[in-house]
Amino acid sequence: MESLKLIEIVGTAAFSIAGTFAAMEKKLDVFGIFIIAFITALGGGTLRDILIGELPVKWIFDPSSAIIVLLSTIAGLLFTTVIKNYHNVLLFFDSIGLGFFTVVGIQVGIDLDLHPAACIALGTITACFGGVIRDISLSNIPLIFQKEIYATTCILGGVIFFLLLKIGVPKMPVEVICLVTIVLFRLLSVRYHWQLPVIWKPVKPSS
């Protein structure tokens, strides 16, 4: 459980920084930046807790998560003068958050003795839906609804997680392999433009 707590802290910090730079891309004020960082970091976990009936949600009575968000946001703001490409920083930390929070969500499902498919769903929700709320708040189409490989990375990592457990690999190495797979696959998918197929066809402009 100590390793899982560390994973959750790192994931919260990573998503906070991702939210910070997403907000700065939109030129929000300091309060707006903190709000976007907060919902990016804690939105997915909040939805997960609501789905499993864990109420009140964790951050309501445990201020440590909000403190991590605050400190991470301040750290992000301190580097605004030296970072030129906010989008690349957003991508990097968002990918880290995906990996770490997928593992957290899966473990929550395991603790509840849920089916592996439900555990993977909880991991994907925990990892992705803070970003969904962030993107909607910033008037962007959420990445999960586009052809970019996003939630797919969480599902892939979750499948690998349970396959490794089934063949007897200890849980801690499984967690590390899962989150590294998700982070690398997400970064590589962006680097090499891997995309899911689309079913719509572009409409030709009328002459």
C-alpha positions in Angstrom: 0.0 0.0 0.0 3.0 2.3 0.6 4.0 1.9 -3.1 0.4 2.6 -4.2 0.4 5.8 -2.1 3.6 6.9 -3.8 2.1 6.1 -7.2 -1.0 8.2 -6.4 1.1 11.2 -5.2 3.2 11.1 -8.4 0.1 10.8 -10.6 -1.6 13.7 -8.8 1.5 15.9 -9.2 1.9 14.9 -12.9 -1.8 15.6 -13.8 -1.6 18.9 -11.8 1.3 20.1 -13.9 -0.4 18.9 -17.1 -3.5 20.9 -16.1 -1.4 23.9 -15.3 0.1 24.1 -18.7 -3.2 23.3 -20.4 -4.6 26.3 -18.6 -1.6 28.5 -19.5 -2.1 27.6 -23.1 -5.5 29.3 -22.8 -4.0 32.2 -20.9 -6.1 31.8 -17.8 -5.4 33.8 -14.6 -3.8 32.2 -11.6 -7.1 31.2 -10.0 -8.3 29.6 -13.2 -5.0 27.8 -13.6 -5.4 26.3 -10.1 -9.0 25.2 -10.8 -8.0 23.5 -14.1 -5.0 21.8 -12.3 -7.3 20.6 -9.5 -10.0 19.1 -11.8 -7.3 17.5 -14.0 -5.7 15.8 -11.0 -8.7 14.8 -9.0 -11.6 14.7 -11.5 -11.1 11.0 -12.5 -10.6 9.8 -9.0 -13.8 11.7 -7.9 -15.8 10.0 -10.6 -14.4 6.6 -9.7 -15.3 7.1 -6.0 -18.8 8.1 -6.9 -19.2 5.0 -9.1 -18.1 2.6 -6.3 -20.0 4.5 -3.6 -17.0 5.8 -1.8 -18.6 8.9 -0.3 -17.7 11.5 0.6 -15.0 11.4 -2.0 -11.4 11.1 -0.7 -10.2 14.7 -1.2 -13.2 16.1 0.8 -11.8 14.8 4.1 -8.1 14.3 3.1 -6.5 17.7 2.3 -3.2 16.1 1.2 -4.4 15.7 -2.4 -5.3 19.4 -2.6 -1.9 20.4 -1.1 -0.1 18.3 -3.7 -2.1 20.0 -6.5 -1.3 23.4 -5.0 2.4 22.8 -4.7 2.6 21.2 -8.2 0.8 24.1 -9.7 3.1 26.6 -8.1 6.1 24.5 -9.3 4.7 24.6 -12.8 4.1 28.3 -12.7 7.7 28.9 -11.6 9.0 27.4 -14.8 6.8 29.4 -17.2 9.6 31.8 -18.1 12.0 29.0 -19.2 9.6 26.7 -21.0 8.7 27.7 -24.5 6.4 24.9 -25.6 3.6 24.4 -23.2 2.0 21.7 -25.3 5.0 19.3 -25.1 5.1 19.7 -21.3 1.4 19.1 -21.1 1.8 15.9 -23.2 4.7 14.6 -21.1 3.1 15.0 -17.7 -0.3 14.0 -19.0 1.2 10.7 -20.2 2.8 10.1 -16.8 -0.5 10.8 -15.1 -2.2 8.3 -17.3 0.2 5.5 -16.3 0.2 6.2 -12.6 -3.5 6.7 -12.2 -4.4 3.7 -14.2 -2.5 1.6 -11.7 -4.3 3.3 -8.8 -7.8 2.7 -10.3 -7.0 -0.9 -11.0 -5.9 -1.5 -7.5 -9.1 0.1 -6.1 -11.0 -2.4 -8.2 -8.9 -5.3 -6.9 -9.4 -4.2 -3.3 -13.2 -4.4 -4.0 -12.8 -7.9 -5.5 -14.2 -6.7 -8.9 -13.8 -8.6 -12.2 -10.6 -7.7 -14.0 -12.6 -6.0 -16.8 -14.3 -3.7 -14.1 -10.9 -3.0 -12.6 -9.5 -2.0 -16.0 -12.6 0.2 -16.5 -12.0 1.9 -13.1 -8.3 2.4 -14.0 -9.2 4.0 -17.3 -11.8 6.3 -15.7 -9.4 7.3 -13.0 -6.7 8.1 -15.5 -8.8 9.7 -18.3 -11.8 11.6 -16.9 -9.9 14.4 -15.2 -8.5 15.2 -18.6 -12.0 15.0 -20.1 -13.4 17.5 -17.5 -10.3 19.7 -18.1 -10.7 19.7 -21.9 -14.4 20.5 -21.7 -13.7 23.3 -19.3 -11.2 24.8 -21.7 -13.6 24.4 -24.7 -11.6 21.6 -26.3 -12.8 18.3 -27.6 -11.6 15.8 -25.1 -8.7 13.6 -26.4 -10.6 10.5 -25.3 -13.3 11.3 -28.0 -10.8 11.9 -30.8 -8.8 9.4 -32.9 -5.7 9.9 -30.8 -4.6 6.8 -28.8 -5.5 7.8 -25.3 -7.8 5.6 -23.3 -6.6 2.7 -25.4 -3.2 3.0 -23.6 -4.9 2.6 -20.2 -6.8 -0.5 -21.4 -3.7 -2.0 -22.9 -1.8 -1.4 -19.7 -4.6 -2.9 -17.6 -4.7 -6.1 -19.8 -0.9 -6.5 -19.4 -1.4 -5.9 -15.6 -3.7 -8.9 -15.2 -1.9 -11.2 -17.7 1.3 -10.7 -15.7 -0.5 -11.4 -12.4 -2.0 -14.5 -13.9 1.4 -16.0 -14.7 2.7 -15.3 -11.2 4.7 -12.0 -11.5 4.8 -10.2 -8.2 2.5 -7.2 -7.9 5.1 -4.4 -7.5 7.0 -5.3 -10.8 3.6 -5.7 -12.5 2.6 -2.1 -11.4 5.9 -0.7 -12.7 5.6 -2.6 -16.1 2.0 -1.5 -16.4 2.6 2.2 -15.9 5.8 2.3 -18.0 4.0 0.6 -20.8 1.2 3.2 -20.7 3.5 6.2 -20.6 5.8 4.9 -23.4 2.9 3.8 -25.6 1.2 7.1 -25.2 4.3 9.1 -26.0 5.2 6.9 -28.9 1.7 7.1 -30.3 2.0 10.9 -30.4 5.6 10.9 -31.7 4.8 8.5 -34.6 1.1 9.6 -35.2 -0.5 6.3 -34.3 -4.2 6.8 -34.4 -7.4 4.8 -34.1 -9.4 4.3 -37.4 -12.3 6.7 -37.9 -15.6 5.6 -39.4 -16.7 8.9 -40.9 -15.7 10.2 -44.3 -14.7 13.8 -45.0 -17.4 15.7 -46.7 -16.4 17.2 -50.0 -17.3 20.9 -50.3 -20.0 21.5 -52.8 -18.9 23.3 -56.0 
